[in-house]
Structure formats: structure tokens, C-alpha cells
């Protein structure tokens, strides 16, 4: 398994108060450094022709807007605002932005809705960059004890309604969708956003278990991976949970939570898509054995290529191979997933990012920046803020083949 992981360091036990504007200096420092790193690999300069612009993507995750967060307090989510400000600098020529779940932290229902509204408001205010969010396990608010505090999939869909800044191919009332963004290297990047809270009521606790309906799975295979797809399309799938098996010993990045159907469900569909083959299989339900999921899809005539999955949840930057697939094509590189670390310094995480970052300082924010070369089939990765790798770990940019 290919795994690359950097643990964020720093420590601050200051009281949770709103971040002062005095710390705008730290944004300026981080911005200058991140912009310089991105500028060094935002173009493909090989050959004798003029440099070719790569596809640039800003990836944020686990923003955790709340009333107790310092850096992403719902009244003034500074870190979230910084990421939008960074992405909208014209000289960086950012093509898209993704937010892979856990937009909020828990609380009573009215508070959770307030946090969610703040997240969307600040994500899209003064944001000209096509921006694509997907929901994570915290967003259903099912970590609360009482069902009256939960947010249903329909309520989450309503919160997202009319909030976007780009045309989405989205089934009515659903939180999953796809969107095509023009690629400066030619063709399009198709973003497919999955919804792990997808259930009609509260049959599953999506704070702890990823629930994907048969309807969403069919849509993914028959619509998102096929509709309007051409040989000039490249696919990025947005989700929250890492596509790995649950391991309490931290041997995978899914140290808490699980999938109602195995993590392999979507990757095995993607493998059939990549291989131009068909897949017929039944996946068991770990909670309701009688409610199996059946997949029967043919990709023999399909077009387009797969780039990677983007996710979060583990509160750490990591890259890993999605393994254990029954239909793995040995002639292709393994599917890759990239996790973005958490953005709110006050939400430290449990294992991989257990050391608190400095709340008011140069290490208070963290997100990832990619430059994707669809000709070389490589992803160049750098960062904004706090996760500068320890000496001897690796050099940035990290380069990922796909």
C-alpha cells in the first residue's frame, strides 16, 4: 500500500475566542509561500512549445464550523474565508475548489443549521471559482443523543439549495451531483460528489456509518460515469470517508466509522469503468443483511479516465492506494485517494493529527493545493499553512502518478 502521511505539529491551549484581525499577517505569510510553491509547478514546461497550464485545485476538508471553534467560528470563520481568498487570486489561475465534508460540528439542531448556513455563506461569498462541497459524517448532526437534533438528508439538501456558484447536474432534492469544469490542458475535469448521508429517514447513524442508497449507486454508474462523458473527460470523485476498511489500530485512515456496504463498492465500480469492463455483484449490508446492494453495469463502451478520490475525515494529509478490490486490473496503476487535513485548529482529531496546531499563528490554517497534469497523468501537491513536512520526510511538491 502506497501511504504518505505528514502529522501537523504545534501546540496552543488558548481559550476559544474569536480570532483577532491582528493575525492577518499570518495569512499574508502563508499566502506568499503557498503561491510561490504553486507557481513553480502550475505549468507543464516540457518540450519546445509554450508552457501549458495545468488544472489547479484547492482542496479543503473538515472545516468544522461551530460556536466554539476559534478559527472557524460561525460568526467569522477565518480559515474558511482565507481558503476562498487564496483560491480567488487571479494570478494563481485556480480552476476549481472542493470541500470534502464535515462542514460543521455538532450541537442542537438550530445551532447546526446556523453553522451550516454560515459555512455555505462564507464558502460562496466573493467566490468566483467553481466550488464543490460534499457532506461528511458530522454534517447529519447524528452525534447528538436525541433524534430531534438530527439533520435529515432532505434538510441537508435544502440547506445546499441555491447556494452554489456553478452549474450542477444534480437530481432534485439530492446531495449528490456532478459538474464538468473546463481543463486548460484540453477537455474537462468531471467532479462527482457523493453523499454518505443518503437515506430517507434515520435508519442508519451516519455519524458512524456511511449510507449510500441503491438509487445513488445506480446514478453514479449509469449517469455520473456515463452521461455526456467523452474521451476528453477526466474524473475526480469527492467523498468524505477514506475508501479503506475500518481498523481501530490505526493501520488504515478509517479508525472510526464504517460503510453500510463495504468500502469496495464504489472503487469496484470505478475499476470496471477504468478497465472498460462490466461488473455484476451483490454487496452485503452490515446492519440489515436482507437489504443487499446489487450492481450490474457495463462500461465496455465508456469513455473518459479516472484521476483520483479526494476526501478527509482522518484530520491528516495522506495519499494511499485503494486496495483489496476483487476486480483489480493489474495492468493499471492502483486507484489513489488523497486526504486533506482538517482546517479548524481547535478540531485536533484523535490519532493522526492528535497534536494541536497553534490557534492564532502561522500554523492555524491548513489546506491542500493541486496542479493536475492530464497529459503526464500526474498530480503535483503542495499546501497552505501548517503541514510543512518534518525534515527528511519528503520534498514538496509531492508527485502522484495516476
C-alpha positions in Angstrom: 0.0 0.0 0.0 1.3 3.4 -1.0 0.9 5.7 2.0 2.3 9.2 2.5 1.4 11.0 5.7 2.5 14.1 7.5 1.4 14.8 11.1 0.8 18.5 11.8 2.8 19.9 14.8 2.3 22.9 17.1 0.5 23.4 20.4 -1.8 26.1 21.7 -4.2 25.8 24.7 -5.5 29.4 24.4 -9.2 29.9 25.3 -11.7 29.6 22.4 -12.2 33.3 21.5 -12.7 34.8 18.1 -9.5 35.1 16.1 -8.2 38.7 16.1 -7.6 40.6 12.9 -4.1 41.2 14.2 -3.3 37.8 12.7 -4.0 38.8 9.1 -0.2 39.0 9.0 0.0 35.2 9.2 -2.4 34.9 6.2 0.0 37.1 4.2 3.0 34.9 5.1 1.2 31.7 4.3 -0.3 33.1 1.1 3.0 34.3 -0.2 4.7 30.9 0.5 1.9 28.8 -0.9 1.5 31.0 -4.0 5.2 30.7 -4.7 5.2 26.9 -4.4 2.2 26.6 -6.7 3.8 29.0 -9.3 6.7 26.6 -9.5 4.6 23.8 -11.0 1.4 25.3 -12.3 2.7 24.9 -15.9 3.9 22.0 -17.9 7.2 23.3 -19.4 8.4 20.2 -21.2 9.2 20.3 -24.9 9.8 23.3 -27.1 6.3 24.7 -27.3 4.9 27.3 -24.9 4.2 26.2 -21.4 0.9 24.5 -21.0 -1.3 25.5 -18.0 -2.2 22.6 -15.6 -5.5 22.2 -13.8 -5.3 23.9 -10.4 -7.5 22.8 -7.5 -7.8 24.0 -3.9 -9.0 21.2 -1.5 -10.3 21.9 2.0 -11.9 19.5 4.4 -13.2 19.1 8.0 -13.9 22.8 8.3 -16.0 22.2 11.5 -17.8 25.5 11.7 -19.2 25.9 15.2 -19.7 28.4 18.0 -16.7 27.1 19.9 -14.2 26.9 17.1 -11.6 29.7 17.2 -10.5 29.8 13.6 -13.8 28.7 12.1 -16.3 30.2 14.5 -19.6 30.6 12.7 -19.6 34.4 13.3 -16.3 34.8 11.4 -14.8 31.5 10.0 -11.4 33.0 9.3 -9.7 29.8 8.0 -12.6 29.1 5.6 -12.5 32.7 4.4 -8.8 32.5 3.9 -9.1 29.5 1.6 -11.6 31.2 -0.5 -9.5 34.4 -0.7 -6.4 32.3 -1.7 -8.3 30.5 -4.4 -9.6 33.7 -6.0 -6.3 35.3 -6.7 -6.3 35.9 -10.4 -2.6 35.3 -10.8 -2.9 31.7 -9.4 -5.5 30.8 -12.1 -7.2 28.3 -9.8 -9.8 26.3 -11.8 -11.8 24.7 -9.0 -12.3 24.2 -5.3 -13.5 21.2 -3.3 -14.7 20.8 0.3 -14.9 17.2 1.3 -17.2 17.1 4.3 -17.6 17.8 8.0 -18.5 21.4 7.2 -19.9 21.7 10.8 -19.5 20.3 14.3 -22.4 19.2 16.4 -24.9 20.9 18.7 -28.6 21.4 18.9 -30.4 21.3 15.6 -30.9 25.1 15.4 -27.2 25.6 16.0 -26.2 23.0 13.5 -28.4 24.7 10.8 -26.9 28.1 11.8 -23.3 26.7 11.4 -24.3 25.1 8.0 -25.7 28.4 6.7 -22.5 30.1 7.8 -20.4 27.5 6.0 -22.2 28.0 2.7 -22.4 31.7 3.1 -18.7 32.1 3.6 -17.8 29.4 1.1 -19.5 31.2 -1.7 -19.3 34.9 -0.8 -16.9 36.7 -3.2 -16.0 33.3 -4.7 -15.7 33.1 -8.4 -14.1 29.7 -8.5 -16.3 26.7 -9.3 -16.7 25.2 -5.9 -18.0 21.7 -5.0 -18.9 20.5 -1.5 -19.9 17.1 -0.3 -21.2 16.0 3.1 -19.4 14.2 5.8 -20.3 12.2 8.9 -20.6 15.3 11.2 -22.9 17.1 8.9 -26.0 15.0 9.7 -25.6 16.1 13.3 -26.3 12.5 14.4 -23.6 12.6 17.0 -26.3 14.2 19.3 -28.2 11.9 21.6 -31.7 12.9 20.6 -33.2 12.2 17.2 -34.9 15.6 17.2 -31.5 17.2 16.8 -30.6 15.2 13.7 -30.4 16.7 10.2 -32.1 14.5 7.6 -30.7 14.1 4.1 -33.6 16.2 2.8 -32.8 19.0 5.3 -29.2 18.9 4.2 -30.3 19.2 0.6 -32.5 22.1 1.4 -29.6 23.8 3.2 -27.5 23.5 0.0 -30.2 24.7 -2.4 -29.4 27.8 -4.4 -26.0 28.1 -2.6 -23.7 27.0 -5.3 -21.8 29.1 -7.8 -21.6 26.7 -10.7 -24.0 24.6 -12.8 -24.5 21.1 -11.2 -26.1 18.0 -12.7 -28.0 17.2 -9.5 -31.1 15.0 -9.1 -33.9 17.0 -7.5 -33.7 17.1 -3.7 -30.4 15.1 -3.6 -27.0 15.9 -2.2 -25.0 14.0 -4.9 -24.2 15.6 -8.3 -21.6 16.0 -11.0 -20.2 19.0 -12.7 -17.8 19.5 -15.7 -15.1 22.1 -15.4 -13.0 23.2 -18.4 -9.5 21.9 -18.3 -6.8 24.3 -19.6 -4.9 21.3 -20.9 -8.0 20.4 -23.0 -11.3 18.7 -22.3 -13.0 18.7 -18.9 -12.5 17.6 -15.3 -15.7 16.0 -14.1 -16.2 16.3 -10.3 -18.6 13.7 -8.9 -19.7 14.5 -5.4 -21.1 11.5 -3.3 -23.4 11.8 -0.3 -22.7 9.5 2.6 -25.9 10.7 4.5 -28.2 9.3 1.8 -31.2 7.7 3.5 -34.9 8.6 3.6 -35.1 8.8 7.4 -32.7 7.8 10.2 -32.3 4.1 9.6 -28.5 4.4 10.0 -26.4 6.6 12.2 -24.4 8.5 9.6 -22.2 10.0 12.2 -20.7 6.5 12.4 -21.7 4.8 9.1 -21.6 5.9 5.5 -25.0 5.2 3.9 -25.4 5.2 0.1 -28.8 4.3 -1.4 -29.2 2.0 -4.3 -30.6 5.0 -6.2 -27.3 6.9 -5.6 -25.2 4.0 -6.6 -27.2 3.4 -9.8 -26.9 7.2 -10.6 -23.1 7.1 -10.0 -22.6 4.2 -12.5 -25.3 5.0 -15.1 -25.3 8.8 -15.1 -22.2 10.3 -13.5 -19.8 8.0 -15.2 -21.6 7.9 -18.5 -23.8 10.9 -19.2 -22.1 13.2 -21.6 -18.7 11.5 -20.9 -16.2 11.8 -23.7 -12.6 10.7 -24.3 -11.7 14.3 -23.2 -13.1 13.9 -19.7 -11.1 13.1 -16.5 -12.9 12.2 -13.3 -12.4 13.2 -9.7 -14.7 11.7 -7.1 -15.4 13.7 -3.9 -16.4 11.9 -0.7 -15.5 12.1 3.0 -14.6 8.7 4.4 -11.4 7.1 3.2 -12.0 4.1 1.0 -10.4 1.7 3.4 -11.6 -0.9 5.9 -12.2 0.1 9.5 -9.2 -0.6 11.7 -9.1 0.5 15.4 -5.3 0.1 15.5 -4.8 3.0 13.0 -3.4 0.7 10.3 -5.8 2.5 8.0 -7.2 6.0 8.0 -10.7 4.8 8.8 -10.1 4.5 12.5 -13.7 5.3 13.4 -16.8 4.8 11.3 -17.6 2.2 8.7 -19.5 1.7 5.4 -23.0 0.1 5.5 -21.8 -1.7 2.4 -18.1 -2.4 2.1 -15.7 0.4 1.2 -15.0 -1.5 -2.0 -18.4 -0.8 -3.5 -17.6 2.4 -5.3 -14.0 1.6 -6.1 -15.0 -1.7 -7.8 -17.5 0.2 -9.9 -14.7 2.6 -10.8 -12.3 -0.3 -11.6 -14.9 -1.6 -14.1 -15.1 1.9 -15.6 -11.3 2.2 -15.8 -11.0 -1.3 -17.3 -13.8 -0.8 -19.8 -15.5 -3.9 -18.4 -18.7 -4.9 -16.8 -19.5 -5.6 -13.1 -22.2 -7.8 -11.7 -22.1 -8.2 -7.9 -24.1 -8.2 -4.7 -22.8 -6.3 -1.7 -24.0 -7.2 1.7 -25.4 -4.7 4.2 -23.6 -5.0 7.6 -26.6 -3.7 9.5 -29.5 -5.2 7.6 -28.4 -8.4 5.9 -31.7 -8.6 3.9 -31.0 -5.2 2.3 -28.2 -6.0 -0.1 -27.0 -3.8 -2.9 -26.8 -5.1 -6.4 -24.6 -3.6 -9.1 -24.9 -4.6 -12.8 -23.2 -2.1 -15.0 -21.4 -2.3 -18.4 -18.6 0.1 -19.2 -17.3 -1.6 -22.3 -18.3 1.3 -24.5 -17.4 4.0 -21.9 -15.0 6.9 -22.4 -13.0 9.1 -20.0 -10.3 8.4 -17.4 -10.2 8.3 -13.6 -7.8 10.6 -11.7 -8.4 10.1 -8.0 -10.7 10.3 -5.0 -10.5 13.3 -2.6 -11.6 13.0 1.0 -11.0 13.9 4.6 -12.1 12.6 8.0 -8.8 11.5 9.4 -7.6 15.1 10.0 -4.3 14.5 8.3 -2.9 14.8 4.8 -2.3 11.4 3.3 -2.1 9.6 0.0 -2.9 5.9 -0.3 -3.7 3.1 -2.8 -7.3 1.8 -2.7 -6.6 -1.9 -2.4 -8.4 -5.2 -1.9 -10.6 -4.9 -5.0 -11.9 -8.2 -6.3 -11.7 -6.9 -9.9 -8.4 -5.1 -9.6 -6.8 -4.6 -13.0 -3.1 -5.3 -12.7 -2.3 -3.6 -15.9 -3.4 -0.2 -14.4 -1.9 1.8 -11.5 -3.9 1.3 -8.3 -6.6 3.8 -7.7 -5.4 6.7 -5.5 -7.1 8.6 -2.7 -5.9 11.9 -1.3 -7.0 13.1 2.2 -6.9 16.7 3.2 -6.2 17.6 6.8 -8.7 19.4 9.0 -9.0 23.2 8.7 -10.1 24.2 12.2 -7.2 24.1 14.5 -9.5 23.6 17.5 -10.7 20.3 16.0 -7.5 18.4 16.6 -8.5 14.9 15.7 -7.9 11.6 17.5 -4.9 9.8 16.2 -3.2 11.0 13.1 -3.4 14.7 13.9 -3.6 14.4 17.7 -1.2 17.4 18.3 -2.9 20.8 18.4 -1.8 23.4 16.0 -1.2 26.9 17.1 -4.6 28.6 17.0 -3.6 32.2 16.4 -0.5 32.0 14.3 1.2 30.8 11.1 0.1 27.2 11.7 -3.6 27.8 12.4 -4.8 27.0 8.9 -4.2 24.1 6.6 -5.4 23.0 3.2 -4.0 21.4 0.1 -3.4 22.7 -3.4 -3.0 20.5 -6.5 -1.8 21.0 -10.0 -3.1 18.2 -12.2 -1.4 17.3 -15.5 -3.8 15.2 -17.6 -1.1 14.8 -20.2 1.6 13.4 -17.9 -1.1 11.8 -15.7 0.5 13.3 -12.6 -0.8 15.2 -9.6 1.5 17.8 -8.1 0.6 18.5 -4.4 1.5 21.4 -2.2 -0.1 23.1 0.8 -1.2 26.3 2.5 -0.3 26.8 6.2 0.6 24.3 8.8 1.6 21.0 7.4 5.2 21.6 6.4 6.7 18.1 6.5 9.3 17.2 9.1 12.9 17.1 8.0 13.8 14.1 5.9 10.1 13.1 5.3 9.6 14.3 1.7 10.1 17.3 -0.6 7.1 19.3 -1.8 5.6 19.1 -4.3 4.5 15.5 -3.7 4.0 14.0 -7.2 1.4 11.3 -7.6 1.0 9.2 -10.7 -2.4 8.0 -11.7 
